[in-house]
Amino acid sequence: MDEHRPVRVLIIDDSVVIRQLLKDIFARDGEIEVVGTASDPIEGYDKIVQLKPDVLTLDVEMPRMDGITFLQKLMRSHPMPVVMISTVTREGSEVTLKALELGAVDFIAKPTQSVFTGMAVLSHEITSKVKAAARARVRPPAAHVTPVPFARSAVTRGTETSRLIAIGASTGGPEAIRQVLQGLPAEVPPIVIVQHMPPVFTRSFAERLDKLCTVRVKEAEDGDTLQPGHAYVAPGDYHLQVTTNASQLRARVVQTEPVNRHRPSVDALFDSVLQASGPATVAVLLTGMGADGARGLKKLRDVGAHTIAQDEETCVVFGMPREAIQLGGAEFVLPLPQIAHKVVELLTA
């Protein structure tokens, strides 16, 4: 799309209140123009064809057709950037993750308390996500990935207890992380993950990955001993850090100040990994808007850790990896399908 014109948005939501609040938030931004609204997907589809918006905001639960069914049809007939409007519930989080799998770029979690105050607090996040979506690459759902074979004897035994894989991602990350983890065999060192995501969603995300991957996946808890063949996802609204105690790596889950406006933050994770496992780390920075993780990746590379950034072509949003590459933080810049293979190769080299 033309960088100099406003992002044209169509809002599909059955709530009159949410439609109006979104219109007000976008009107105040100046770089976003609401070209239309619709109360359900049937009306919405006609307006997509007629108005040709750059981005769609799509409610999950609506009359006549739910958001997921509509998204599936839309991605087959008229692929375009979609930001889901989700509820912060267990069911809402599972449905939202399904939407991301089907090709939605991102999601906004509706506030649970006062919707007026809550939406005002979220206004910066909402406008940022819509503008990022306008520049995003819309991708068809990726197939299941087969794990790379892994010869355990090839790992250097002396450093095995401190080996660690650290992964950071934001927009487009849930599906990118899935592809990387699915490509890893059960014998890998512990994996620590930060995905920018609110509470409730991170637990559903970890449980979903656990069902789909060979490695075991859980939401990290404070004090967890980091085990080989296990991945630990930072809980929403908490930083995940790694500490070492008698040469044993452990998870630290803390609610200290946001870093780069994020909690959890990739830089907060990478900075702790720098101290805990340093050069024994393989660090990966995946798709996402902003710069979180770029500085931390550079520090890890500087101490001799192996570092990988996802390439522009396969990123949904080439923000975080681009920043890391520009800083000189990426030893390797790779398309998403090659990242798991490279991680295994570096661990067994």
N, C-alpha and C positions, 0 to 999 in steps of 0.2 A: 504493500500500500504506500501511497504518497506520504512521506514523513511530515510534510508541511500542512496537511489538512487534518481536521479533528478525526478521532476514531469514531466511526459510526456504529452505534449500538442499538440492538433490538432487545427489549426486555420481555421475556415470557414468564409470567407468574400469575397464579390465580388470586393472590392477595392484593387487593387495591392498595392497602397500606404499604406493602413492600414495593410495589411498582412506583408509587409516589415518592417514597424515601430514596429509591435508587435514582429516579429522575432528578430529584433535588441534589443529591450528591454529585451526579455527573454534570449537572448544570453549573455547579460552583467550580468545577475543575477547569473549564476553559479549553481543554484539549480533547474533550469527549462530547459528542453530539448524539442525543437520543433521537433516532429516526422513527421510532414507533414502539408501541407496547401491545401485548396480547395476553389474554387471560387463560389461554390453553394452547397446546401444540397445534391443533387443527387450524385455528386462526393464525397462529404463529408461522406455520409453514407458508401460507399464502403471502404473509408480509415479508418473509425471507426472499421469496421469488420476486416480489414487487419492489422492495426497498433496497435489496442487496447490501445488508449491513456487513461491517468488518468483523464484528464480534456479537455473539449471542449470550445473554445471561439467561439461564434456564433453571426453573424450579424443578425439584425432584418429584414432589407429590402434587398432582393436578387432576382435575376432572377430564373426562373424555379420553385422555391418553396420558400415562405417566411419563416423566422425563426420561427414564432409561429406555423405554420402548421407542420414544421419539428420537432419542440420540442415536440408537442403532439404525433406524431408518434414514436419519439425516446424514450420517457418516457414509452410508452406501450411496445415497442419491446426490448429496450436496455437501461434501466435507467442508467444514469451516471451523474457526476457533470458537469454542464454547466454554464459558465459565459457569459451573454449576452453583446454584444457591441451595445449600444443604442445611439440614437440622442437626444440632449437636446432640445426637442420641446414638445409641449402639446401632440401631437399624439404619439411621441416617448415614452413619460413617461407613457401614458396609455397602450401602447403595452408592455412595459417593465414590468409593474405591472401584466399584464396578464401572461407574461412569468414566473414570480416568483410564481404566483398562480399555474401554470402548472408543477412546479418542478425545475425551474432554481435556482441555489444556490445564485447567485449575478449578478450584472451588472456593466459595466463601461460606463459612459456617455462620448461619443466622444466630444472633444473640438469643440466649435462653430467657433472660429477664426482660427489662423494659426495651422493647424493640426500637423505640425512638432514640433513647440514649445510646443503646448498643450499636445501632447502625451509624450513629454520629462518630463513635469511638473507632469504628472500623472503616471510616470513609477513606483514609489514606491507603489502607490495604486494598480496599475495593477498587479504587481508581488505578492503583499500581498494577493490580492483577489484570484488569481489563486492557490497559495500555500494553502490558507485556503480551497478553493473548493476541493482540492485533499484529504483533511482529512474530508470533510463534509459528513453528512449522507443525502443521496438523498431520499426524501420522496414523496409518491404519494399525489396528491391534497387532502386536507381535506374537508370533507363535511361541509355544513352549520351547525352552532351550535345553539341550542335552549337556550334562556336566562334562567338563574336560577330565580325562583320566589323569590320575595324580600318583606318582611313585613316592610313597612316604619315605623310603630309604634315601631318596635324593635330597631331602631337607638336611641342612647342616645341623647335626644333633646338638652341638654345644650351645647354639643360640635359640633352640626351639622354644624354650619357655618364655622368651621375650618377644617372639615373632608375633606380629599383629597386622591385621588388615583394617584400615580406617576408611570409611566412605562418607562423603557429604553430597547432598543434593537439595534442590528446591523445586521450582516449577518443572513439571515433566519427570520429576524424580521417582515417584512410586513405580512407574513402569520400567524406568531405566535400572533402578535398584533390583527389581524383580529379575530382569534379564541377566544382570551380573551375578546375582546369587544363584540363579538356576544353572548358570554355567560353572559353578564351583562345586567340587566334590566334597564329600563328608570329611575328608582328612585334613582340611585346611586349618591354619591357626585361627584363634578367635577373631571375630569380625565385630567392629563397633560402627554404628550408623547414626548419622544425623540427617533426618529429612524434615524440612520446615513443615510443621503440621500441628494443629491444635490438639489439646487433650481429647481423649476418647478415640479420635481418629488414629493415633499412633498405636494404640493397643489393637484395634481392628486390623491395621496395616501389618503389624507383626504376626498376628494370628493367621492372616491370609497368606503371608509369605511362608509361614511354617508349613502350611498345607501344600504349597506349590514347589518347595525347594528340598534338595537333599540335605543341606545343612539345617539344623534346628534353629528356629528364630523366636525370640521373645522380646517383650518390652523390658528394657533394662530396669533393674531395681537397685537401690543403693546397697553396696556391699557385695553384689554378685561377683563370684569368682569367674573370671573369663576362661571358658573352656574351649579347647580345639573343637572344630566342627559345629560351633554355635555362633549365632549372630545376635547382637543386642541393639535394639532400636531405642534411641533417646525418647523418653516420654514427652508428650506435648507440654509446653510451658516450663520445662526443666532442662538445664544443661546436663549433658552426659560427659563425664571426664574419666580418664583412666589413671589409676594410681598403681604403684607397685609396693608390695609388702612381702619381704623375705623372698624376693624373685618371683612372686606370684602376682599376676595382673588382676586388678579388681575394678569394678565399675563404681564410680561416684556420681550420684544423681543429686544435683543441687539447684536451688532456685535463686542464685545470685543475679545481679543485674543483667539485662539483655546485652548481647554483644552484636554490633552491626545491626541493631534494632531487632535482633532475633533471640529467642529462647525457645527451643534449643538453637545453639549456634555451631556451625561447622568449625569456625576458628577456635571457639572454646574447647571443642573436642581435639582438634589438631594440636593446639598448644599443650594440652595435657599429654597427648601421645608423644610429643617431642621429648618430654621429660621421662615418660614411663618406658618407651621402647625405642625412641630415637631412630638410629640407622637400621634397626631390625624391622621397620615398618614398611608396608606397601600401602600408600595413601592414594585414594581415587577421588577426584572431584568431577561430579556429573552435572548435567543440565540444571539450569536455574537462573533466575534474575538476580541482579545485584553483584556483590563482590565477596560475600561471606565464604570463607575457606581459602581464598586466593593467597592471602598473606601467610596463613598457616601452612599451606602447601609449599610455599617458597622456603619457609624456615625448615621444614622437614627435608626438602631437597638439599638445602645447605649443609645439613649434618650427615648426609649420605643415605637417607631413606630413598627408596624408589617411589617416584610420583607419576601419576597418570591423570591426564585431563581428557574428557570426552571431546571429540572434534565437533566443529560447527555444523557439519552436514547432518549429523545424527542427533544433535541437541534439539529439544523443543524450544528452549530459550538459551542462547549462547552468551550468557552473562557472566556467571561465576567462572566457568572454564576459560573464557576469553581473558578475564582479569588475571587469572593465574598464569596463563601463557605469556601475557604481556610483562608480568613481573619476573619471568624466567623460572617460575615454580614447577613447570611440567617437564619431566624428563622424557615422557612419551605423550603424544597427542594421537588418540586412537578413536576410530568409529566404535560405537557401542557394542556391536557383536564381537569385537576382538578383545574387549577389555578383560573378561574372565580368563581367557586363554593366556593373556600377557601376565596377569596376576599369578597364575599357576606357574608359568615359565620363570618368573622372577623368584618365586619361592623355592623352586627346585634347581635354580642355576648354581 
